[in-house]
Amino acid sequence: MQHTSCYFSPQEAESIMETLFSSVFNQSFRDPRSNEYKNGFRASAFNRLLADTYPQHRKVLPYPIGSVQADAYFAGAEEGVRVALDWQQKRYESGENK
């Protein structure tokens, strides 16, 4: 079986995350989202793609727990994980290696 990597360096994870972000949020039919929501999407997608060997690069919640901003961040984080996981699954199934 061919080894397929779905986890990346910080630079690669950032690039992939930005591509995913653009594909999701640059659609004409997409409802607008707050910056906090978008920050949550970006952070969680990045963290999902980041290799375990770079724990110091993981993104953390920048808002106080219980705040409206944190709630929006967490909502965006759910979508970010979902989108990144879907991308990783498709990459794995295709056998693509980087």
HELIX and SHEET records of a PDB file:
HELIX    1   1 PRO A   10  PHE A   25  1                                  16    
HELIX    2   2 ASN A   35  LEU A   49  1                                  15    
HELIX    3   3 PRO A   55  HIS A   57  5                                   3    
HELIX    4   4 VAL A   68  SER A   94  1                                  27    
END                                                                             
